Amino acid sequence: MLLQELETQLLALTPTEKAEAIRLLTQSLNNSWPGITKTPDLCGGDACIATTRLPVWLFVSLRRQGSSDAEILQFYPHLSAANLVNVWTYADAHLEEIEQTICNNEED
C-alpha cells in the first residue's frame, strides 16, 4: 500500500477509528503490546500471552479452524476475554509474522 493510499483511508476514518489507529501505531513504534510478550528462550521467541507459554499463532490457527472466542475460553479456562483481545490486536498488527509462524509450524 502506498503512503498516499493510506493517507486517504486514514482521513476517511471516524474520530474513534482514528484514535484506535493512533493507539496501534504507538504500540507498534514502542514495540509494546499489553498482555503479549516475546522471550527469546521461550517458545522459540514467538509472541505469547504474558505469563504463559501459549503462542499467539496458536489462537489464530484455532480461530481459522472455526473455534469461537467462547470455545477457546472453554479450552483454556485460565485465560480471560482480555487475553484474547490482546491476541487478536497483536495478530492483526503482525499478520505477516503470524502467517510465517503458522506455516513453519505446519511444516514441522
Backbone torsions as a table, in degrees:
resi	resn	phi	psi	omega
1	MET	NA	133.9	177.7
2	LEU	-79.2	151.4	-179.9
3	LEU	-58.2	-37.4	179.6
4	GLN	-63.3	-41.0	177.5
5	GLU	-64.1	-42.2	178.8
6	LEU	-62.1	-42.7	179.2
7	GLU	-59.6	-44.8	178.9
8	THR	-59.9	-44.3	-179.8
9	GLN	-67.5	-39.7	179.3
10	LEU	-64.3	-40.6	-179.9
11	LEU	-66.8	-23.5	-179.9
12	ALA	-82.9	-9.3	-178.5
13	LEU	-71.7	154.7	173.2
14	THR	-73.3	163.5	177.2
15	PRO	-55.9	-38.5	179.1
16	THR	-65.2	-43.6	178.8
17	GLU	-65.9	-36.6	177.0
18	LYS	-64.2	-41.3	178.6
19	ALA	-61.9	-41.2	178.5
20	GLU	-66.3	-39.9	177.5
21	ALA	-62.2	-42.3	177.9
22	ILE	-62.6	-43.0	179.4
23	ARG	-60.1	-46.3	-179.2
24	LEU	-64.6	-41.7	178.7
25	LEU	-64.9	-41.0	178.1
26	THR	-62.7	-45.1	177.5
27	GLN	-60.1	-44.1	-178.9
28	SER	-62.1	-44.0	179.6
29	LEU	-64.6	-36.7	179.4
30	ASN	-84.5	-6.8	-173.9
31	ASN	51.3	41.1	-176.5
32	SER	-119.6	112.6	-179.3
33	TRP	-123.3	106.9	-178.1
34	PRO	-54.8	130.7	175.7
35	GLY	80.5	-1.1	179.5
36	ILE	-123.2	131.8	179.5
37	THR	-129.1	154.6	173.9
38	LYS	-128.9	115.2	-179.5
39	THR	-120.2	122.5	-173.7
40	PRO	-51.5	-40.0	-176.3
41	ASP	-98.9	18.5	177.8
42	LEU	-123.7	121.8	179.9
43	CYS	53.1	38.9	177.7
44	GLY	65.5	17.9	-179.5
45	GLY	83.0	5.5	178.5
46	ASP	-67.1	152.7	176.1
47	ALA	-65.9	128.4	-177.7
48	CYS	-129.4	159.5	170.7
49	ILE	-65.8	131.0	-176.7
50	ALA	-52.3	141.3	179.1
51	THR	64.0	18.2	174.9
52	THR	-133.3	175.5	172.1
53	ARG	-112.8	33.2	-177.7
54	LEU	-102.7	108.2	-176.0
55	PRO	-75.8	149.2	179.1
56	VAL	-57.2	-42.5	-176.5
57	TRP	-58.7	-32.0	179.6
58	LEU	-60.1	-43.7	-177.5
59	PHE	-72.2	-35.6	175.2
60	VAL	-63.0	-42.4	178.6
61	SER	-63.8	-43.9	178.2
62	LEU	-60.5	-42.5	179.9
63	ARG	-63.9	-40.6	179.0
64	ARG	-65.1	-26.6	178.5
65	GLN	-83.5	0.8	174.2
66	GLY	106.0	2.0	179.2
67	SER	-73.5	136.4	175.0
68	SER	-86.8	167.2	176.0
69	ASP	-58.7	-41.0	180.0
70	ALA	-60.8	-41.7	178.9
71	GLU	-66.6	-41.7	179.0
72	ILE	-60.8	-42.4	179.4
73	LEU	-67.3	-27.9	174.2
74	GLN	-71.0	-39.8	178.7
75	PHE	-66.6	-33.3	-176.8
76	TYR	-125.9	74.7	-173.1
77	PRO	-64.5	-16.4	178.5
78	HIS	-81.5	-6.7	177.1
79	LEU	-91.8	160.0	178.7
80	SER	-116.6	166.8	176.1
81	ALA	-59.3	-35.0	178.4
82	ALA	-62.0	-37.1	176.2
83	ASN	-59.1	-42.8	-179.6
84	LEU	-68.8	-36.5	175.8
85	VAL	-59.8	-43.2	178.0
86	ASN	-62.6	-41.2	178.9
87	VAL	-61.0	-50.0	-176.7
88	TRP	-66.0	-37.4	178.9
89	THR	-64.6	-45.6	178.9
90	TYR	-64.0	-46.0	-177.9
91	ALA	-61.2	-42.1	178.9
92	ASP	-62.3	-37.4	-177.7
93	ALA	-80.7	-18.0	-176.6
94	HIS	-128.5	45.1	-174.0
95	LEU	-56.8	-44.3	-178.7
96	GLU	-62.5	-43.0	177.9
97	GLU	-60.4	-46.0	-177.7
98	ILE	-65.9	-43.7	178.8
99	GLU	-57.8	-46.4	-178.9
100	GLN	-63.2	-41.5	-179.8
101	THR	-65.7	-41.3	177.5
102	ILE	-62.7	-45.0	178.0
103	CYS	-59.3	-44.9	179.6
104	ASN	-61.1	-40.2	-178.7
105	ASN	-74.5	-29.1	176.7
106	GLU	-70.6	-32.1	178.4
107	GLU	-69.7	-30.8	-178.2
108	ASP	-75.7	NA	NA
